[in-house]
Amino acid sequence: MKKPLTVRIGLSTCGIAAGGNKTFARFGEQLTARNLAVDLKKTGCIGLCYHEPLVDILTEDGHVYTYGAVTEDKVPTLIDEHISGGRIVHDLLINDDKSKVTARQVKIALRNCGLIDPDSIADYINEGGYTALKTVLSSMTPDQVSEEITASGLRGRGGAGFPTGLKWRLTRQSPGSPKYVVCNADEGDPGAFMDRSIVEGDPHSIVEGMLIAAYAIGATEGHIYIRAEYPLAIAKMQKALDDADEHGYLGEKILSSSFSFTLKIKKGAGAFVCGEETALIASLEGKRGMPLLKPPFPAQKGLWQKPTTINNVETFANVPWIIREGAKRFAAFGTAKSKGTKVFALAGKINNGGLVEVPIGMPLREIIFDIGGGIQGGKRFKGVQLGGPSGGCLPEEELDTIVDYDELVQKGAMMGSGGMIVMDETTCMVDIARFFLNFTKDESCGKCVHCRLGTKRMLEILELITAGKAAAEDLALLEELASNVKEGSLCGLGQTAPNPVLTTLKYFRHEYEEHITQKKCRAHVCKALLQYIINEKCVGCGLCVKRCPVDAISGERRKLHAIDGDKCIKCGRCVEACKFDAILVE
Amino acid sequence: MSAVCACSEKNGFSYCSIDEVLQKYSCDGNAIIPILQDIQENLGYVPKDCIEYIGEKLSVAPARIYGVVTFYTQFRLTPRGKHSIMLCVGTACHVGGAEKISDCITEELGIKGGETTDDRLVTFEKVACIGCCSLAPVAIVNGETIAKLTPDKTRTVIAELKAD
């Protein structure tokens, strides 16, 4: 084996949450203590979140050995065996699994994530960073840039899928000055974390993308709107901005051209609706984030009433690659109407939870089973929620649907930002609809009556259903309300809020009906419909009696116990306590 | 204003710290959100009593500032507890059983999401997605992320906070 040169540790939020910082510190200590001449590097997220903390050992011939679940206690072994001894630690090595998961992926937006040090502008430049900017400034007119992006077929990755090149051209053509570029990094969709990963893992790709956009539309000022809940992303981006400034990629007369551009971070204060562009602009202006009627579109009248282009993080991250590699290469991936790749965040009851980037047009089945590794614990797949609270839930029969903006909308779901929550037989679809509606109800800004009150009334009906108190006719009322909320709302939040309800009603209606007529929740999630029963496996050990907070369990020692259904609050502690599987939930 | 802080600590906070923030942003009425973020960063919350004061300094109606404070979930009008538990209730965590964890915290501390214990020991908040979906259910306790929570693990964590 060749000599190990570099140890690279994934320290995005996911890596840190799994203990990556401790692993990093331990490596630092041990390498110094043993006087080993090995570089220790930080990097972002490579997408294999289920293997965190991840450690790569790079050898002088360029081979990468990837180790998974390297908690700090495993560091000495790894150093003894691999770095000092030259022996691979097979128990921790995940190279095979990694190549299986990445084989079908095409990394464009995520091209540098998990490979370079996000704090190092030199690393980014080494990978060809800022060459696209140089090309644009030295040999392209602004219109040529928009045309190139249009030719690539790139559409907005935030969810709506508006053609990016067209948006730029419209902003350029709108009268008014100055013009603005805004990056929407207010990733509010619960279950989506691709924007966070890109900002944390490759912030310069966004800066470069925004610079190119600014040149194309004629903007001199830009803002990056990042959620305050992403402190690490904010820190990485600030470092990137400072470094870009120092290297002359930001500021006055960039790279000795006549083009000047300044870029600032604005921290979002926690409002899902601010993902909507007019609401985001209101928030940038220091107001409550409430959407406005369109038109005028932000391209005409945006920030401070001036022409403004707003694009999502992933959209910007694609831009330098397109300029560098050419629109044709980008357009070679994808379907007739949706080009390129899309990043998806796989989460929920899936084995290989993490980030994947695939060519648009891949069937859901391939993403979930071939890349995602299928369902945890050998359970049965039930549904997949795409596009978060605005999206929809598709069942097994629809797994051959391809991921494509238009195909997904046709099925009642949507691409959205790319969240993909996989659900198995232990997930109740009525509860999921209730969950999303509770979210949109909370996040409705309150401007439109249908969104403000309609979502609340819909939620009340769903709560009745999950409590076993609904009547059959409530479903019709729910559907009527859903179509009214869709039609009576100004912005995307209200227009799409009923989607989770409508799609679960379409594909899982039997579950709703079971809740209503049989008072049964087949997934054993809806508490009010559950019954806890002790069966004959009970040996009368009394452990459950001790754990029950409401004294609902009684029985003689060493004899079969019983639960008083009237007293039971269904907290589930007895099930946790029982060592004999004697407590059944029905 | 004199170099030495002349204001007394009324209502548990000093107006000087607020003045500093206002000066940093040159009393720009368009910078309400970053101003409030900085005040909260310094004090841990946005005291209700300072809203009128800020309004006066920025020449903005206090109602508008109050409107901003109550619109965004980040802002708090009450002081925080010594410890903080931020439970993620995003989709992946919900599917992974976050509600059970939430019930467990409520049972152990007697407070719901968004509340602080009477002794100001713990503030319990629910947040929608902190982006660690593959480690669900997740909570951030005093800045440290705790992955794959179970009710038992939660009770241990809370016991540690209480022992402090």
Interface residues (C-beta under 8 A of the other chain):
Chain A: T13 C14 I16 A17 A18 C49 Y50 E52 E187 G188 D189 P190 G191 A192 F193 R196 S197 A228 E229 Y230 K266 K267 A269 G270 A271 F272 S283 E285 G286 K287 R288 G289 A345 L346 A347 G348 K349 G353 G354 Q385 G388 G419 I421 M423 T427 I432 F435 F436 F439 C445 P549 C571 G572 R573 E576
Chain B: G29 N30 A31 I32 I33 P34 L36 Q37 R64 G67 V68 F71 Y72 T73 Q74 F75 V89 G90 T91 A92 H94 V95 G96 K100 D103 E107 V127 A128 C129 I130 G131 C132 C133 S134 L135 A136 V138 T145 A147 P151 D152
